[in-house]
Amino acid sequence: MTTRISGTLYASSNTLKFEFIYRKIVRSAALIFLVLILPYSTNYMSNLSAEAQTSLTTTQDDQNSAEAIQTFSIDGAIGSLVTDPLNPAIRENVSDSLPIYVLVGNWSMNVVNGDVNYFQVDFIMGLQDGTQMQVYSIENLENIVIPPPSSSSSPAVEAVPSPGQEFSSSLFLTPANNYSLSLFGYVDVLTNDTIIWQNVPLSIDIFNGNTMSILLYPSDTDDRFKGQPIYGIVTSILDANNNPIKPSIWTAT
């Protein structure tokens, strides 16, 4: 028995085959297209996310830099040498046997709402051979003046106001200048709990929140410290809640 397929049925069958093949091709092409563009799409979204995160971080850094920290405590250790040969004016006219004094101790300062309400320095000073040992303290910081940011990091100590004058000044830290600060004022210098020099002008500088120097006016201390700064380091800077404002080098990884 012979079965005849009409032209209409044959055409319909070819049409169905074409549509089937067409759909397979379209679906395959679409799949290939998605596979090809997926990495670009993922990278694009990642770039958008990274740009958004960078923008957010930059904004937060700008906000943090603008914040002035007016209540904090800062302390550290004294470690310094004092000797006449450090003075270039007399270095060429003296022998190499001049004494070197070693200074070792601690210092601390508290600031509340921009005002210094505590400042204390205690150190031992003695010859390198272990003789002439003497304990000194620096206390009673008053008449504080904060130099403007445009001033030199070490202006002349003569710029400190006279005792009894009133000045409104605000001391603060900010990450914008790496936690550096400078101030001028008057202190009492004691030995064995007895004031030996009163109302001595001094300058205090903290550099990048890591090191510090104290300069006492030579003529008001009988040139005991040879007109040279007393140097030290910063071990901690804490906020009002005793949380670190700046990571300490002692705990840095």
Secondary structure, DSSP 8 states (H G I E B T S, - for coil): ------HHHHHHHHHHHHHHHHHHHHHHHHHHHHHHHHHHHHHHHHHHHHHHHHHHHHHHHHHHHH--B-SEEEEEEEEEEE-GGGSHHHHTTS-TT---EEEEEEEEEEEETTEEEEEEEEEEEEETTS-S-EEEEEEEEEEEE---TTS-SS--GGGS--TT--------B-GGGTT-EEEEEEEEEEETTEEEEEEEEEEEEEETTTEEEEEE-GGGTTTTTTT--EEEEEEEEE-TTS-BSS--TTT--
